[in-house]
Each structure stands twice: as C-alpha cells, then as structure tokens.
Amino acid sequence: MRIGLGTTALSTALIACAAPAWAQGAEAVRRYDTPAGPLARTLTVFIEQSRLQILYPAALVEGRTSPGLKGEYGAEAGLAALLRDTGLSFRRTRPNVYVLFDPAARAELMDDQLTVVDDVVVTGSLIRGVGDGPSPVVSINRDQMDREGRATVAQLLAALPQNFGGTANEAAVNNGADRSGTNSTYANGVNLRGLGSDATLVLINGRRLAGTGAKGDFADVSTIPTSAIKRVDVLLDGASALYGADAVGGVVNIILRDDFDGAETRVRVGDTADGASGEYQFGQTFGRRWTTGNALLTYEYYDREALAGSERRLASDADLRWRGGTDRRQFYSNPGNIVVFDPASGGYLPAYAIPPGQTGAGLRPGDFLPGQVNLENHRAGVNVLPRQTRHSAYALMRQAFGDRLEISADARYGKRDYETVSFPISTLLTVTNANPWFVSPTGARSHTIAYSFQGEIPAPRISGEVESLGASIGGTLDLFADWRMDAYLAYSSEESRSAVDGALQSTYLREALGAIADNPATTFSAPRDGYLNPFGDGAVNSSAVLDFISSGYTRTHSRTEVGSANLQVSGSLLEMPGGRLRLAAGLSFRNETFERQATGFTSGLAPNVGTAIETDRQVSAAFGEVRIPFFGANNRRPGLERLELSLAARFEDYGDVGQTTSPKIGLVWDPVDTLRFKANYGRSFRAPALREVNDAPSASPSILPRGSQQILSMILYGGNPDLRPEEADTWTLGFEVRPNALPGLRIGVNGFRTDFENRIGQPALESILTALSDPALAPFVRTLNPANSEDLAAIQAILDLPTTGLRDQFPASSYGAIVDARYVNTARVQVQGADLNTGYSFSQGENDFDLGLNFTWLERFDAQPTPTSPTVSQMDRPNFPVGLRGRGSGSWSRGAWSVSPSVNFVNAYRNLVGKRIGSWTTADLTVRFAPEDGLLAGTGLTLTIQNLFDRDPPFYDAPEGVGYDAANANVLGRFVSLQLTRAW
C-alpha cells in the first residue's frame, strides 16, 4: 500500500482554488507572472493569479517542471503554455473547472481521476480548495484497494498499522480479545491508536453514520458497498474542532464515487487455502453523465462463510499444552464434578469427579473419584468468524441549475445478516435426593455439580440482521467573488435485531432436576418424561429433557438515528502577500436517538420483556476555521518558501451533558521547496453515548477466574446520568521530504501524543478476567462470604430484582463476588509515538515501480484505570496495542501486467507473566492483468494471495483457552481470491 502522511492532496486528494463561474469568463485575459520551476509550485501561483479551479492528484505533477508563464493570456491558452513540455494535458469539465491528466496513462485509471467536479471533499479542513494542511492524513484510493485484493472497507482498514483490532472487530468477539463486550452484532468498526472505536469518528462523504453495537457508540463500516468507494481518508489527529464529538483518535472519511459514466461489473471469489471459509462478492455500477449533472447507482452482494474453530486448533483447543502452554479446560464438564465452596478463596473447588464410562444407572457412592477432576474443552465448536451476508446499494444524483447553484442527493442502504454459535452451555447444578439419579459419595442430601451440556445440547445459536440507511440532500451556491454557501440535510439510521436460541432455561432446569415441583402449566413432566441425569457420562439424557431445559432464548432490538442540518459559508477575506486569507464558518444542528429493548426467556414461566429504552439528545454547534498564509508562492524568500497558520474552533451545546469548546491550531512551514514541517495542537472530546447515560440497571451471573480457581460472580450493569464528556489534548509534529535529486521519493515522519482524560468505561468489565485478582480494580469488586449475613443479603437483593438474568439458577450462597461494571468516568490514557511513511515511485524504460513503507511506533500507552490506582503501561500486552507495527509494499507494472508484493509486521511483546509472544511477519502478493486495448480493454483480472506463506500467529497462552492474541493477529491462514472487473 502506498499511502502518505501528508494531507489528502499529497496522496490522492485534489488541489483546487475556486472562483464562481459567474465571476469571470473562461477566456478572460489576465496578466501572469509565474516563474519556472517545479510544476506543483508554478501551478499554485497560476491558480492564485487565474482564480480558476484546477484539479489534479499530487502524484501526477510530482517530479515535473514547468517553463513558467509571463505575459497576458486567456485562461486556457495560459494553462496550455504553463504545461508545455510537462507531458500533461487538461480538459474543461464545467465553467472555470479544469482537470489535468496524463494522456499516456492507462485508460481505466483516467476515468476515475478525470471525472472530478468542483465539490472536492478535503478531509482535515473545512475550507474548500485547501491543498496540503497541517494534519496528517493517510489516503487510500480504489486502485490501491484493488491491488491489495480487499473485499470490504473493514479488511482495508484492518491492514492499516494505525488501526487496532482489539475492539469493534468481528474476529475478536469470540476469541478473548474484545474487552468492551459491546460488539453484539459482529460489526466492524475502526479503532485508531487503540483509543477505542467510540473515539474514532467515521464519516461517509463528510456525513455522520448512526452508531451500532450494544451502546450504539461506533460506526459499522461493514455495510458500505466496496464498488461505490472512491477513496478512504484517515485523519490521524484529534479533530473535534472540525467535526465535533468522537473525533479523538482521528477521523475516517469514506468518499464514495460521485461521477462515473458507463457501467462496471465486479465479481470476486476467495477462500482459505484449506477451504475452511469461502468468500463471494458481486457488484454492479451504472453511471450517466450529462452536461449539467450526473447520476450513479451501485449494488453489491457479499457472502462469507463462517470459519469454524474446529478448522483452527489455536482457536478451538483449550488444552494449550501442545504448544507449551497451560491446560485451560474447565471443570464444568461432562461427566461433571461435585464441587464444594471454599470460603477462603470465595469460589468452588472440585471435590469428586463423577466417573467416566458409565450412564449413572447403578452408580454407587464408592464409585466417585475423590481428588480427581474431569475437564471439558469449552472452546470446541466455537466459531472464529461468523457467517456474514450483505446486500448494499448506493445512489447519487447531482444537477446544476445555471452556473451558481448545484443540488445533489444521495442515499445508501445496507442489510447484513450474521449467524454463529456461542459457547457450550455450562452451569452449576444443585441436585437433591428428590432426583432419582442422585447418589452421594458422602451421604449428603444434596450436592453442587459443575456440569457442561457439551455433547448433549448444541451450543446456543446466535443470529441477527442489521439494516443501515443513509440519505442526504444538499446544495452549493456561489455568492460573490469566491464565496460559496454549502448546506445539507442528512439522516442516518442503524437498526438491529439479534437472537440467541437454544439457551439454558434455569427454571425449567430446576424442574427437570426435581428441585422444584412439577409445573402442570408446561408441556414437560419430569415423572412422565424423565428427570435430568447429571451423574452419567456423555449423552445419557433424553431429547425431551434436553429440549425442555434448552428452550431459553433472548431477543434484542435496537435502533440508532442521527439527523443533522449543516450550513457553511467559505471564501477569501482578503489578499495577503503570501496568498489569500480564507475563512470557513457555519452552524449545525444534530438530533441523536437510541432505542433498545430486550426480551428474554431464560428463567421464570413467562418471557421477561425488558424496559424499553428510548433516549435522545439535541446538539447545536457553531464552528469556524481560518487559514492565514504569511508566506507563499508570491512572497517566498530563503527559509520561508511557505508559512501558513491554521486556526479552528467549535462550540457545541449538548442538551443533556452540557457545553464544550474545542480549539485547534496548526502550522505548515516549508523552509525549502523539498522540506515541509507540520505541527498541530487540538482539544477533542467525546460526549457520553446515550446508553452510557440512560441504560437501565441489570445484572447477570458469570464464572470468573481468581488464580486457579473459578468464582461464581454477579456482574452489575447500568448507565450513569452523572457522566461527563471525555476530553483529550492532542499534539502532532512532523516533517516530509521530497528531494529533487530523487523525483518520486517521499519520506514522512509524524510524531503524536494524546492525553485522554475522564475516559468513560467499565474498568472491571474491560479487564474482566483479572477483575478478581487485580488490585487496581478492587474498588469495583466486593468479595462475598456465604457465612456473612450482610453479604448474603446484598446478593439476595440483586437476585430479587426482575432485571437480573438467570436469577433462580444459583442460590445466594453460591456467589463469591459482586463486580460493578457500570459506566464511570475513571480512566486516564496517554499515548505517544510516531508514524513513518515513505514512498518511492520511479520508472525504468517501460517498467514502473512503486515502493512504500508505513510503520507506527508507540513510545508509551499508559493508563490509569481509576483515580487512585497507579499508572500502568498497557503497551506490548495481549489485547492491547503493540509497540511496533508496519507494512511494506511494492509494485511493478509493465503494460497490462502488474505485480504487487507486500509484507506485514507485528513486533514481539510479552504476556502478563513476562513470557514472550513472538513477532508475526506475513506476506501478501497480488498479480493483476488489465489490458489497455483490444477485445479485453476495460477488463481487469486480479489474483491476490494474503498470508502467502500461511504463517500461524505467534503463540499466546491466553486465559480464555485461545492460543493467540486475536487483537493483534488472526488464524485465517493463507487466503486466495480472484477478482474480475469489467467496464462496459
């Protein structure tokens, strides 16, 4: 991947300087004084003097020189003279708008680059026509996406070293890496710098998306049709001053195609080398351009098979001794174990193993195995990836009315279905002598058995569908001089319905055990249909019993909506010696809603219909940005080729959490034309998600480790109306070198630091596997002693609440801890490091080469979970960001053929006990055939092999029984895909 840390203009964005069409004629004669030199510099001067809008990718003019221009010329005659001997030409797309192109470029690339119009989206600035600004931006165009063989935006962004895969990642949900627990719909978001998927703002064409997940606090990029994507801009800087809340870690702006003429068909098939998970994709795009407007329509279908854990032993075998790790199997097993409560540890310990190889019939007290433990592989049958099926569509229409007014409207729709399986059902059974299968090794009248129904009851099935909708209508109006007004109305929604079937019904379980009287209201009768037998080995129970106790289910429906209105004016305030002082200012209003309701039938005699949550908020904002050019092309001097100051601020008024003001200041300095320095400071914020504030209290039991013991714990959930916005100070400082001696070489370094305070989170839940043993989390944990009446009363009060899940499955005396996982403002995070980005493009005869390197290095990733806890480094720890990640890429092209190899690298790190987790290096290869002429002109055939050498991820002895760190690696293995593209 060749990506740049400059702004959008340095990699794929278009540099423009606009004047309204009515303000001047295309052939107005002007006097020009443009010196000879690098074409990029002479074009900047020409644009200033001509007041035309000239669009071009920065890479197009790189390394070219111009003879300059002196004298009086019309616009087109002057531009032609300026481009003499550069090898470039131009065409006029509408009044006062010209696009540069290389006539020798391949035809299929020209259309995408030339069909640009004057509404240029520049990520990192509100001011149109701004080229290279102070903010670091990575930009990836559709040609790069095709070269890498990416099927989805999520796959594309997952390869970006600055994106962390520990949250909002479908591959992390069932594999121990997602600490947030909020990705209930197996969505794929973006988590820049590891600051949280809720701290990265995702936009489509500059418009917000509705949130997804259990909290509705991050954007799902899964439903965006890949066929419709023009480019993806990633702003690696806090940008709340420009875009408002959530832009703490950065901004991802997905720019969709806006001007295409013709038809394009895309077909893609792929599969792992062993056939474990296939992928299928079809896309069709139609576009039509006319003199005053254009229309576009895209449809895409995508289907990916589930990746079963049984296909990847690292994900499915909890006994990790085969890799030199620990046996992580659980004593909740089949056959089970009789357990006793240990007051010293606050948990249950196995006392007797139920003997294997028998059915429970004729079992005698002396048959039990004291001191022995049966173990069960709880990872067997779990999917690494769910089945995902997606339909998505995008439509756009744009129409100009005269030379001053243009109206555009767009709409997108996506429907995603997912299906997977959960972990096997395991629980503590309280069995009394009322059960005819009951046998006691000690003569007791009841026992507690740690039991797994694996092998008897299929693991619960998880399924759901997600529908996303987005629409906007807007317009631009040229006012006077170069001033323009932009306005739009936008709407986005995300609606999900999820289900879990085949879950344990705890009341029915107790009835089947004989712990409670037979209920004539149910179709099951233990005396008639048989009692549950927990004393045998394997499938010893009848289907009538098993179907009855596994008839539990949950249903969850959620909906988030964002409606917004935006009005902005921009233009030049005055002419300064260094260029025009430009201003953009505006007002916006946003309405956010969040609805959620859960229905469950996991206990009791009737479904529990949860309280419907319906919350909303209104946000009003005023914002502005000014660019002050102290030195530029017209007044440059030694050491001051360019010096430009950027100032921005945004004031927002939240109806429920108060007011915030976010400033931002940036500086661009070119001491010479081959060296550029950039600096930024900004203050960003994230308002609490609506669910974080308003979520109804609830609780549910879970089994948590404390050392080698397993403790039944009650976890408390719920919102907090006293939450304050999160705040962050961000700094970036970097430079970029483009030496004249090596045209096409670019070296960029960008240092960054983010101080994130008042972080909203659930500290105990985010580190749930160490919650009972980590001293820093002690304020969120209450250890229980069944002999203490106050402890028993506290847990019983929670069990008596109707919002407590599985509340009659375990008696109060079984619990060893209460864990408070409600939302609080506690954490403080400090992240500091640097990005290195280099690129080198050159030609040798008919061979074109393109080399790139993108690395991100973390110096620190420090966190303070609570105000009283010590600051600890979370860098180079499992399920947290690794200190060094990178991607190197290259490409060779000649005629219709191109070959693009790349290498991905994740540095070594250590687990919590200091054991080394090795580095991970994988290679990708893409071979592309795209003939320029003949019968196959317009056809592209791309073969991509990801993880070419089928490298397994480095071993990590995870407490969850997984043998790798799913936040920083994957077990997909070698993946081969073939894509056919045809332009009609």
N, C-alpha and C positions, 0 to 999 in steps of 0.2 A: 504494500500500500504506500503510495507516495502522498504524504499529507504534510501540510505546512503549519507551523506555529504562528504564522503571521495572521493577518486578518483574512476574511473571506476573499478579498481581492488578490492576495498573494497566491492562492491556490486555484480557486475556481470562480470566485465572485467577479463581478463586473464593475469596472471603474467608470463612473459616469459623472457628468456635471451638466445639469439640465437647465434649459430655458423653455418656457412655454411656447407652443407652436405659434400662437398668435402674436408673440412679441417681436418676431423677426421673420423675414423670408429666408428660404433655404439658400438663395443665391445673393443675399445681401453682401455688398463689397465692404471689406474691412481691411485695415492695415495690420499686418502681422510682423512681429519681430521675435521669431522663435529660433534660438541658437541650435547649431548642430550638436549631436551627441547621442547618448543612449535614447532609444526610441521611447522608453517609458517616461523619461523626463521631458522630452520635446512634446510628447502628446499632452502631458499635464499643462504645459504652457499654452499649447494650441487650444485646448479645451477652455482654459480661462479666457483667452482672447476671443475665441469664436462664440462662446456661450452655446455651443452645441452639446448634445449628449452623444458620446461616442463610447460604445460598449465593446469590451474585449476581455478575454481571460488574461490574467497577468502572465501566464506561461507563454502566451502567444507572442508577446513583444520582448520577452526576455532574451538578451544576447544580440538584439538587432540595433542598428544605429540609423539615424536619420540625417539627411543633409541640412535639415533646418528649413526655415521659411522666412523670407523678408520681402516686404512689399505689399501691394494691395491685391486681394484675391476675393473671389466668391467662395462660399463655404466648400463646395465640392471640389473646385479647382485647387483651393488651398490644401485640402486634405490629400488630394492626389499628389501634389508636389511634395508634401511632407513625407509621404510613403514611398517616394521614388527610390528604387534600388533596395527596398527592405524585403521584397518578396511577398508583401501583403497587399491585399485589396480591400475594398469596402463595398457595402451596399446600404441603401437607404430603406429602412423598414417603415417609417412614417415621418411626418414633418419634423425636421431637426433631430432625428434619431438615426444614427449610423452604426453599423456593426462591422468590425474588422474581421477578416478571415484570411486563411492561407489557401490560395487556390490549389495548392498541391496536396492539401490534407485529404485524408480518406473521406469518401462521400458520406459514410454512415455517421461519422463524427461531426461533420459540418452541420447537419441539420439541427442537432441538439445545441450546438454552440451559436448558430446563427439566428435561431428563432427566438431571440431575446427581445423583449419590449422594454418600454421605459419605466415600468414599475418594478425596479430592481430591489429585491429583498436583501438587505445587508445586515447580517447578524452581528450584534455588538455595537450598533449605533441606531439612533432614531432618525438621523439626518440622511436623507437620500443623497446619492451622488458621492458619498464619502468613500474613499478608497481604503488605504491602509491605516487603521486606527490603532490605539494603544492596547487593545485587548487581544490576548492570544486566542486564535480560532483555528481549529482543525476542520478541514473541509474535505468531504469525500463525494466524488461525483458518481454518476451511474456507470460510467466506463470503468472506474475502479471497482465498483460493486460487481460488474460482470467479470472482470479479470480475476477477482477473488472467488467467484462462484457462490456468492452468498444468496440464499433463498429468501431471507427476511431481513428487515431492519434490525431485529434483535440479534441475529447472527453477525451482522456487520459491526454493530456497536460492541458486541462481546469481544471482538478481536482488538478493540482499541485499548492500549495499555492503561489509559487513564480511567477506564471503566472497571469497577469492581463487581464481581459476580456473586457476592455473598447475600444480597437481598434482591427482591423483585426478579428472581431467576427461577424459571420452572425446574431447572436441573438441581436446584438447591433445596427444594421444598421437602422431599422425602429422604434426603441424604445427609442431614445433620448440619447443613451449612447456614441455613436461613435463620438468624437469631430473632428476627422480628415476628415471625409467625403470622404475618398479615396477608401473605400472598395466597388467599383462599381460592382463587380462580386460576391458578397456574399461569399467571400472566408473565410478561417480560417487560421490565422497565429499564431505567438507566440509573446508575449509582456512581456519579463522578467523584473521584478522590476517596471513595469509601465513606462519604459523609452521610449517606442514606439516600435511598431512592426518593424519599419525600423532600430531599433538599436539592434535587436536580429538577429544574423546570423544563418540561418538554412542550414544544410548540409545533404546530403544523401551519406553515405559511405565516408564522408570527402570531397565530391564534392559540389560545389555551385549549388543552384537552380536559375532558372530565376525568376525575380520578377513578381508580379501580382498586381492587383488593378489599380486605375486611374493613379498612378505615376509609377507603376512597381517597387515599393520600398520595398515590403515584400514578403516572400515566402508563398505559399499556401500549406498547408500540407493535404488538403482535398483529393487529387487525389492519395495519396500513398496507395497501397493495404495493408490492415492490415494483410492479410495472409502471406505477404512476410517479415514482420518485425521480426527481431531477438531481438533487444533491442533499447531503446532510451536513449541516454546520454544527460544530461542537465548540461552544464558547467556554473556555477553561478559566473562568473568573466569576466572582460574585457579581451579580448584575441586577439586584433589586431596584437600583436607581433607574434602570431602563425598563425592566419587565415586571417589576412588582415582586410579590411574595414568592417564596420557594426557590428563587434563583441564588442559592447559597453556594453549592458546589459547582454550579455552572448552568448552562442552558444548552439544550439540544433543539435545534430548529430544523425541522424536516421540510424541505422545499419541494413541492410537488410540481410536476410538469405543467406548464401554463400555455404553451404554444407549440402545437405539433400538427403537421399536415400529412395525412396519409393514414396508413394502418400498420400495426405491428403485432405480430403473434409471437408469444414466448412459451416454450414447452420445456420443462425441466424434470428429470428423474434422477434419483440418487438413492444410495443405500450404503450401509456399512459393509465392509469387505466380507463379513461373515453372514450377511443377510439378516441381521437382527432388527434393523429399524429402517424401513424404506421411507422415501420422501417423494412426493409428486406435486407438480405445480403447473398451472396453465394460466396464461394471461393474454388478454386481447385489448388492444388500444386502438381507438379511432379518433382522428382529429381532422378538423377542417379549418382552414384559414381563409378569410376574405379581407377585402381592403380595409375595413373599419373594425374588424374584430376576429374572433376565433371561438371554436368550441372543441371540447375534448371529452371523451368518455373511456373509462378503463374498467375492466372487470378482471378479477383474479380468483382462482381457486387453489387452495393449498391443503395437502393432506400429509400428515406424518404419522407413521405407526408408532405405537408405544415401544419403548426399549425396556424389556423385562429384566429385572435384576438377575434372573437365572442365567442370562446371557453374559453377565459380567460378575465374576466371582468376588472382585473387590467390593462390590455393592451388595452382595447377597449372602455372604458367609460371615456371620458374626464371630465365628471362631477364627481369629486372626493369627493363630499360632503358625499357620502355614507360611506366613510372611514374617515370622519372628515377632509377632505382636502378642496381644492378650486374648484370652478366650472371653469374648464379650457376650456370650449367650446368657440368657436369663433363666432364673429358676422358676419362672412362670412357664410351666412345661406340660407336656403330655407324654407319659404319665406325670402327675403332679408331685408336689412336695407338701407335706404337712409342715407348717411354719408356726413359730411362736414369737410373740412380741418381746423385744429386748428393750427394757426401759432405759438402759444405759446409752444405747445408740438411737433410740426413738424409732426403730424400724423392726421389720420382721426378718427372722433368720430361719433357714431350713433346719428342721429337726429330724425328720424322717423322709426318706424317699419312698414313694409308692413303687412297688416292684414292677419292673417291665415284664413284658411277655405273658401277661395274664389279663383277663377280662373283668376282674372284680368279683366274679362268681366264686364263692368258696374261699375268698381271701381271709386269712387268719391274722390275729394280732402279731404273731411271731414272724409273719412274712415281711413286715415293713423293714426298711434298711436304715437303721439309725446312723447318723453322721454322714450319710451319703446324700448326694444332690443330683437330681435329674436336671438337665439343661436343655433349652429349646433355642433353636436358631430363629429369632424373631424377624430376621431380615429376609427369610425365604419367601418368595412370591411378591415382594415389593417391587414396583416399577421404578426404574431410574428416571424415565421420561414418560409423560402421559401421552395418550393418543390425542392429536390435535387436528381438527378440521376447520378450515376457514373459507368463507366467502367474503369478498370485499369488492367495493366499487367506488369509483370517484368520477365526478362530472364537474365540468367547468364551462362557463360561457362568459365572454367579455365582449363589450360593444362600446365603441367610441361614438359620441354624439358631437359632431363638429371637431374642432381642434383643441377644445378646452376641457371637455368633460368625458370621462370614461367610467362606465359602470361594469362591475364584474360580480359574478355569483358563483359559488361552488358548493358542492355537497359531497359527503362521503358516508359510506355505510359499511359496517363490518359485522359479521356474525361468526363467532368462534365457538366450537363445541370441543369439550375435552372429556376424557374418560381415563380413569386409572383405578388402582386398588390401594387400599390402606393397609396398615399393619394387621397381622392376625389378632383376633380377639384374645386377650388375656386378662385375668382378673383374680381377685381373692374371693374364694368361696367359703362361706360359713355353713358347714354341714353338721346337722344334728342327728341324733339317733332316730328322728322321725323319718329319715331317709332309709329305705330298706337295704340300700347298698352300704350303709355306714358300718365301718369297722374301726376300732380304736386300738392303737398299739399300747396305750397307757391305761385303758379303762375309762377314759373321759367320755362325757355325754355329747361333746361337740368338738370339732376341730376346724381350723382355718387352713385351707388348701390353696397354694399358689398354682394356678391352672391355666393352661393355654388350650384353646379350641382349634389350634392349627392341625389340619388333617381331618377335622370333623366338620367344621363350618368354614366355608370360603371366606377369605378376608373381605371386609366391607368394601363395597363398590362406591367410588366417588365419580360423579359426573356433573356436568353443568353446561350451560350455554351463556355466552356473553354477547350482547349486542351493543355496538357503538354507533353513534350518529353524530355528524358534524355538518354544519351549514353556516355560510356567511354570505352577506351581500354588502358591497361597499362601492365606493366611488372616489375618484380623484378629480379635483377641479383646479385648473390653472387660474390663479387670481390676477397677479400683476407682476411685472418683472420676472424673477424666477421663483416667486412664492406660489406655493401649492397647498391645497387643503385635502387631507385624506380622512375619510370617515368610513366606519363599517359597523355592522351589527353581526354578532356571531353567537352561535349556540352549539353546545356540545353535550352529549349525554352518554352514559355508560350504564347499562342495565344487566345484571347478572342473576341467574337462577342456578343454585347449586344444590346437590342432593347427595346424601350418604345413605345407602341401603344395605341391609344385612347387618345392622349394628346390634349390639347386645341390648336387650330389654331387661333391665335389672329387676323389675317387679316380677316379670314372668320367670326370670331365673330363680328367684326365691320360691316361687310357686312350684317350679319343676323340681327343686331340691327338697320340697316338703317343709321349708322353713316357715311358710305361711299356709293358711288353709286353702283348699281348692276353691277357686272362684268360678261359680256357675255362669258368670257373665262372659267368660271366654270359651272358645271352642275346644280348649285343651283341658284335659282332666288327668292329673298325674296317676291316680289309682287306675284309670282306664288305659291311658296311653303310655304309661311308664314314667318312672322317676328318672331324673338325671343321675347318671352314674359317673362320679368323678374319681373312682378308685381303679379304673381299668387303664389299659394301655392301647392307644390308637382309637379307631372308630368303633367304639363299643356302644354308642347311644343310637337310638332310632331316629329316623328323619323327622318323625312327629315331634319329638322332644327338641331336636336341634332347630327345626324351622320355627318352633314356638319361641324359643329364647332369643333367636336372632332376627326377630321381626321388628326390631327397632329401626328408626330412621330419623333423619333430620332434613329439613328443607330451609333454605335461606334465600331470601330475595333482597337485593339491594339495588339502589339507583342513585347515581350522582348526576347533577346537572350544573352547567356553567353557562350563563347568559351574559353577554358583555356588549357594551357600546363604547366606541372609541372615536374621538375627534382630535385631529392633529393638524397643525399648520407648520410649514417649514419654508425656509428661504434664507436669503442673504440680508444681513442687517446693514453692512457697509463694506466698502472695498478697502482693504488694508494693504500695505506694501507687500506683505507675504502672501496675499490672497484674500479671498472673501471670508468674512466672519459670518458663520452660518448658525442658525438657530432652528431648533425644533421644539415645539411646546404643545401641550394638549391636556385634555381631560378624559377620564374614563370612568365607567361605572360597571360593576360586576355583581351578579347575583349568583350565589352558590347554594345548592341544596343537597342534602344527603338523606336518603330514606333506607331503612333496613328493618327487616322483620325475619325472625327465625321461628320455625315450628319444629318441635322435637317430640319423638315418642320413644324415649329411652328409659322411662320409668313411669310408674303410675298406671292407671287404667284408661286414660284418655290422652290424646296428644296435648302437649303443652304449647299453646300459642303464645309466643313471646310478645312483649310490649313492642308495638311499632314505634320506631324512632323516626321522627320527621323533623329535621332541623334545617335552618337556612341562615344565611348572613348576606348582608349587603356591604359592598366595598366601593368607596368613592376615592378617586385619585386625581391629583394634578401633578404633571411632570414636565421636565424640560431638559434640553441638552444644548450646549453651545460649543462650537469649535472655533478656536482663536489661532489663526496662523501668523506667528510672529515673523517667521522666515519661510520662504518658499521659492518656487522657480523664478519669480520675478525679482527677488532681492537677496538671493543667496550670496554667501560670502564664505571664505575659508573657515572651516569648522562649524558652519551653520548653513548647510545645504537645505535643511528643513528643521523647523522647530514649531510644534503645534501643541496647544493645550486644549484638553477636553474637560468640560465640567458638566455634570448631570446631577439631578436630584429628583426625588419622587416623594410626595406626601400622600399617605393613604389613611383613610378613616374606616376602621372596621367597626361595625355596629355592635359586636359582642366582646371584642378583646382590646379596644382602644385604638390609638393612633400611632403611626410610625413615620419617621422621615429617614430616607436612605440617600446619602450623598455618594458621589463617585467623582474622582479626579484622575485624569490620565495625561500622559506626556509622550510625544513622539519626537525624537531628535536624531537627525542624520548629520553627523559631523562631516562625512563624505558620502558620495552617492552610492558607495558599496557597503556602507555600515549603517545600521539603524538600531537605536536603543528605544525601549518602550518601558513605561512604568505606569502602575495603576494602584490606586487605593480606593476601596469602596466599603460601605457598610450595608450588609444584606440582612434579611430577616425571613423567617417562616412563621406564618400565623398557625396556631393550633388547628389541626383538622377538626371538622365538625364532630366527628365521632369521638375524638380525643376529649372534647369538651362535654359532650352530651350523652355518651354511651351509658346505658342503664347498667347498674351493678349486677354482677353474676359471679358464679363460682363453679368450679368443677374439679374432680379429683385427678391426680396424676401420680405416677410412681417415679420418684427421683432418686438419683444415687447420692450417697454420702460415704465416700471412700468405697469400700467393697460392699456396702450394704445398700438395700433398696428400700426407700422410705415412702409410705403412702402419705401424700401431701394434698392439702386443699389449696388451690390457687384462686386468688381473688382477682376479678377483672372489673373494669368500670372507668367511666370518664371522670374528668376533674374540671369543674366550672371555673376554678381559680387559676387555670394555666395562663402563663404569659407567653408572648411571642418569643421564639428563638431569635438570637441575634448573632451576627458574625462580622468580624473585621477581616477583610481580605486584601492581601498585597501581592502584586506580581511585578517582577523586574526581569527584563530580558534583552537580548540583542539578536540581530540577524545579519549575516554576512553574505554578500553575493559578489565575489571577486570578479573583476573584469578579466583577469588573466585566465579564468576558467569559466567561461559563459555556461550557464546551466547549473552551476553549483550553488547550493543554498545551505547554510549552516545556521540553525536557530537554537538558542538556549533560553529557557524561560524559568526563572525561579518563582516559587509561590509559597504563600503562607496563609493559613486560615485559622483564626481563633473563634471557635464556635461556643457560645455560652447559652445558658438556660435551655439546653437541649432537652426536648420533650422525649420521654421514653418510658420504657418499663424495664428498669435495670435488672430486676430479678428474672423476668421472662427472657430478656436478651441473653442472659447467661444462665439459663435455667438448669443446665446440667451441673453447674458448680454453685447453684444458689444456696445449697445447704452446707457448703464447706468453705465458701469464700468469705473471709472476714469483712470485706468491703460491702458485702450485701447483707450483713447481719441486721441493719435497720429494717429490712423488708421481710425478715423471717422470724416467726415465733415457733420455737420448739415446744412440742406438747408432751406431757407426761400423763398417761391414762389414769394414774393414781391421783392426779391433782384435779380436784373438783372444778376449779376455775378454768383449767384447760378444757375439761370435758364440756363445761357449759359454753365456752367460746365456740368450740367446733359444732356443738349441737345447735346453737343459734344459727349457724350458717346452714346446717343441714335442714333446718326447718323452713328456710326460705324457698318459695316456689321457683325462684330463678336459678337454684343450684342444680347442676346436672348430675345425674346418677346419684341422687341424694339418699336413696334407700339401698344402694348396693353394698356399702360398707358401714358397720356400726361406728359410732363416735370413738369408741376405744381403739379402733384400728389406725387412727391417724397419728402421725408423728410430727407433723409440721403444718403451719399455715404460711403460705407465701403470698405476699402482697404484690401483685403485678399490675396495679392500677397506674394510670398515667401521672407522671410528675415532672416538674422542671428540676432536673438534678444535674445532668451531666455537663461537663465541660470538655471539649475536644480541641486539640491543637494539632494541625497538620502542616508540615513544612517539607519542601523538596524542590525538585527541578525536573523539567522536561527537556530532552534533547531531541532535536529533529533535524535531519539532514536529507537533502535530495540532490541528485546529480543526473541531469539529462544531457545526452550528447549523441552524436551520430558519427559513424564511420562508414563512408560510402553509402550503400543502400541499407545499412543496418542502423537501427535506432535503439538506444539503450536508455534505461531509466532506473536509477538506484535510489533507494530510500531507507532511512533508519529512524525509528520512533521509539524512544525509551522514556520511561518515567522512573524517577528515583525518589524515594522517601527518606528524608533525614530523620523525621520523627512522626509518629502518630500516637500522641499521648492523650489519655482520657482520665478523667476524674469522675467516676460513676455517681458519687454523692458529694455534697459539700464537705463532709467530714472524712471522707476516705482519701487515701494517698493517691497521687497521680501515678498511673502505671502506663507503660508503653504497650500498645496493642499491635504495634508493627511486627511483622515476621512472627505472627502467631496464627495457628489454624483458625479459619473462618474470619480472618481479618486481612487487611491489605498486606501484600508482600513488599519488601523494600525496593526491589528492582524487577521491573517487567519491561519487555520490549518486543519489537517486531522489526525485522529487517526484510526488505523486499527488493526485487529486481525484475526487470523485464527486457526482453529482446524482441524486436519486431522487424520484419522484412517482408514487404509486400503484403500478402494475405495472411501470413503466419506470425504468431507471437507466442512467446513462452515466458511465463512469469513465475519464478520460484520465490518462496518467502520462508522465513524462519521465525518462530515464536519462542520466547524465552521467559521463564519464571524462575527467579533465583531461589536458592536453598534457604531454608529457615528452620525453626525448631518448635517442637510442641511444648506444652506447659511443663513437662518434666525435663526439658532440655535435650530430648532426643532429636537428632537431625532428620528433617524432611528434605529429601534431595531436590535438586533443581529439575526443571522439566523443559526440555527442548523438543519442539516438534517442527516438522517441515511441511509446507504445502506446495503444490505445483498446479499451474493452470496452463493448458495448451489451447490456443484459440485459432480458428481458421475463419477468416472473414474476407472473401474475395471482393475486390474493388470493381470488377467489371465482369462481363459475360453473363451467362444464364443465372449464376448464383449471386450476382451482385445484390447487396442488401441482405444477404444471409450470413448469420454468424453461428458457428458451432464451437462450443466451449466445453472442454473436458477439465474437470477440477478434481484433484485428489487432496483432501485435507488429512493431516497426520499421515504423511506419505509412508513413513517407516513404522506405523502402527505402534507408537510408543505408549506404554501404560503410564498413568500418572504416578508420581512418587508415592511410596507407601506412607500412610499416616495411621497410627493406631488409635482411631477415634473412639471415644467412649460409647458412641451410638452403635458401634459394631460395623462401621464403614471403614474400608481400608484406604481411603484417600480423602483429601480436602476438597469438597465439591465447590467451595468458594473460589478456589484458585486453579482448579484442574477439572477434567471430566474423563469419563470412561467410555466415551462414544467409540473411540478407536479410529481406524482408517475409514474414511468416508469418501466415496466416489460418486460424482454427479456428472451428468451430461445435459447441457442446455442448448436448445436450438432457438435462434431468434430470426425472424423473417420480417423485413419491412416491405410493405406492399405499395 
